[in-house]
Amino acid sequence: MQLQTSTKDQLRAFVSRIERLEEEKAALAADLKEVYAEAKGTGFDVKALRKVISLRKQDDNKRREEEMVLATYLHALGMDAEESEAA
């Protein structure tokens, strides 16, 4: 199968853009890793920090809904704060 010159150029352009974006993505991933390491070195809990970032990305209503479901499950298993304090 032969591609026309314009099609080949278009393909090269797409490949070039994708490769450049992949390089940028790798650089950003390295930067994020460095920031998390810095936060950890300062004494912050990285797992909790990642959870905070995840929660901030969510829609407020969706986050509240998930928290309510989680609270319901924890309560059903006797793992909620009120049950723990009463014990």
Buried (B, 14 or more C-beta within 10 A) or exposed (E): EEEEEEEEEEEEEEEEEEEEEEEEEEEEEEEEEEEBEEBEEEEEEEEEBEEEEEEEEEEEEEBEEEEEEEEEEBEEEEEBEEEEEEE
